[in-house]
């Protein structure tokens, strides 16, 4: 992290008047977008510079999630499906901006990045939160800006898949198509940097990839990003099924196919953008050997 004014931080200058009175800032050298924490007299804010379309997506989704939290009259009765947010789930609150459409400013969440060891010990809580998010597609109207990406609309085509992974990709694609989809509202990018934990809560940030897809995409993301082995991934899926009250014989098998699609998608993106590829290549290499 870096503190205070540097030439590379010009994007932080000339903020809207409503946010220009910060006392100091700390630049965060993490992620694809320039980001920082702003320190004010009585609070801290998170700010990042993003393309306008991403700002609109994240602001709309976070505003919608906050409205659900404030809704004192849920539109559904007390059933297994509920709009009531788990008390352990912390989400950033977005600030409305009338200018600078390239900025997203939210509240700063407490916590540290989730690690693999702390993830495994929190499987029940993580799954409880995922079940809540995933079922929102069933109980409330989603923001119009969310893109519906149905199960057969994979995020990558075979043309972008390296030859050594093409057979693996095609097998995963067929397995997904041949099984029942479990559609829900997903976060879409549950990497280590996007999950913050305290002793009593889990915070989730960076909602630009949120959409409607098979819920197992989120489980696959966790499996790949946290480098879960087969038994750990199976355990994660079992806990999720129990939390959701769902019985589906091929659930885990299809979740692993989504993990293949996710890893290949990320590998392709990482190579195109000169990012680290080791995690994705190692995951796929293990599958090829097996």
N, C-alpha and C positions, 0 to 999 in steps of 0.2 A: 504494500500500500504506500501511497505518497500523500504528503500533506501540502495543501495550499498551492499558490499560483505557480503554474508552469506553462510554458508556451503551448504544450500539447493539450491543455485544458481549456482552450478558448471557448469550447462549446458550453462551458459553465457560466460564462459571462453573459451579461444582458438577459438575465432571467426575467420572466414576468414580474411586475412590481409586487405581486402577492407573495413571491418567494425569493425576492432579491436581498432580503435583510438577514441572510445567514451569517453566522459569526466565523465559521471555518468549514472546510470540507476535506474529505479524505477520498482520493480516487481509488477505485477498486480495480485491480488488474486481474479480472476474471470474466470469462464469457466473451461473446462476440461483439457486444455493444459497449461503448464507453459508459462507465457507471461510477457513481460516487455516493457517499453519505454526506448530507448537509446537516450541520449543527446549528440550531436556532437557540433562542433564549431558554425555551422550556421543552424542546422536543428535538428529535432527529428525523430526517426524511431520507428516503432513497430516491435517487434520480438516475435515469439512463437516457441516452440519446439513441433513438431508433428511427427507422423509416416510418413515414406517416401511417402507412397501412397497418404496421405492427402496433403503433401507438393506439390506433382506433380499436384493434382487436383486444388488446390487453385492458384498455380502459373500459370497454363495453363489458367484458367478462367479469372484471373485478367489481364494477358497479352493480352488475346483476347479482353476483354472489353476496355482496353487501346488502342489497335490497332483500334478498331471501332471509338473511340473518335478522333484519329489522322487521320482517313481516310477522306481525303478532296474530294474524288470522290465516293460518295455512289453509290452502284450498282442498286439502285431503283430510280425511278422518284419521284417527289413531290406528294405523295398520302397520304392517312390516315396512311399508314405504312411507318415508317422512321427509319433509323439507327442513326439519330441525337439524341445524348444524351441530356436530359433535363439539362439546366444549373444549376438547383438546386440540381442535383444528384452528390454527391461526392463519389469517390471510391478510395481505397488505391492503390498506384502504387507499383508493386512488384519489388524487386531488384533481379537481376540474381546472383546466387551463383554457383561457380564451385566446392565447397566442402560443407561439412556439409549438407547432404540431409535431415537431421532431422530438419532443421530450415526454417522458412518462415520469411523474412524481407520485410516490406513494409513501405511506407510513413505513418506518423501519421495523422489521420484525426482530425479536430477540432470538438468540440461539446460535448454535454452531452447526457446521455442515454435518449431515448424517454420515456415519462411517458404516462399513460392512458389519462390524461386530455389534454396534448399537442398533443397526437395522434388524439383525436377526433376533435380538432380544425384544424388539418392538413389533414383530410381525402382527400380533393381534391388533394393536393400535393402528398400524399402517393400513391394514386391511379394512378395519372399521371405517377409516376415513375414505378409502377408495370406494367402498360400497356406497357410502353416502353420496359421493360425487357422481359415481356412475349412474345411480338411480334417479338423478335429477331430470334426466331426459323423460322419465315416466310421469313425473308429478308436477311439472311446471313448464311454462313456455320458455324456450331458450332464446337468447339474444339472436336477432336476425343475422348478425355478422358471422356467427359460427358456421363453418363449412361442414356440411355433412359428407363424411368420407366413408362410404359403406364398405363392408368387408371385402367386396370384390374389386374395389378401387385401391389397389396397392400403391404405396407412396413411391415406388420405384418400378420401372419396367425392366424387362429382361435385357433390353438394349444397353442398360447401364451396369449390368452385372458382369464381373470378371468371369472369364471362361472356367476357371478352377472352382467357382462357386455356383455355376449355372445349374448343375444338376440338383444341388442342395436347395437352391432357390425355387426351382420348378416343383420339387417334391413338397416343399412347404406351401407353395401356392395351391397345389392340388388338394393337400390335406385341409387347408382352410376352406376351400370352396366346397369340399365334400361333407363338411360338418356344420352343425347349427351355429349361427352367429349369436353372440350375446352383446347386443348393441347398448351403448351408454355414452354419457358425456365423460370424456377423458381429458386428463391434463396433457398427455402426449410427449412429455419430455422430463421424466422423473429421474434426472441425473443427480449426482451427489451435490452439486452446487445449487440445486433448486429445492432441496429439502433441508430445513433448519430444525434443530431439536433443542428443547430444554428438558428438565426433569419431568415436566408435566404436559408438554405440548409438542405438536409438530406443525411447523409453518411451511407453506408451499408457495414458491414465487415463480416468476417467469412463465406466463400463461400464453405466450404467442402461438404455441402449437396446439392449443386446446381445440377439440373438435368432437364429432360424433363418430365413433368407430367401435369395433369389437373391444370390449373391456379388457381383454387379455393383452392388448397392446401396452397398457400401463404396467402390467405384471412382467411382460417381456422386457420393457425398458429397465425396470429394476433389476431383473436377472442379469442383463448384459452389463449395465453400468456399474453394478456392485459386484460383478464377477462371481455370482452364485454358482456353486456346483450343482449337479443334477439333483442330489438329495435336498439341498437347500431350496432349490426352485420348486421341487415337489412339495416341500413343507409349506412354502409361501402360498402356493395354489390351494393346498388343502385348508389352510387357515382362511383364505379368502372364501372358498366354497362354504365353509361352516358359518362365517360371518354373514354371507349372503343367503344362507338357507337354501342352497342350490345343489341338486344332484345331477351331474352330467358326466357320463362315463368317459368321454374323450376330452374333457376340459383341459387336463394337463398336457396331453399330446398336442392339442391345437395351440395352447399357450407357447409351447416350445417352437412350433412352426412360426408363430408371430415373432418370437425371439430371433429366429433366423432372418426373417424379413427386416426386422429392426436393425440387426447387426450389419446386414448387407447395405441397407440404406445409409446408415451412419458411416460405414467404410467408404462408400462412394462419395458422400458429402465431404468427409475429412480429407480425402485425397485431392478433391477438386479445390479445397480451400486451404491446403497446406497445414492441416491440423494433425494431431496425434492419431495414429491408426492402431496402435498395439492392442488395445483392449478388444477391438472388434475382430482383428485378425486372429488373436489368440482364441476367442470364443468360437469363431468359425473353424479354425484349425482343429480344435478338439472335436467338433462335430464331424468333420471330414474323416478324422482318424477312427472315429467310432462307427 
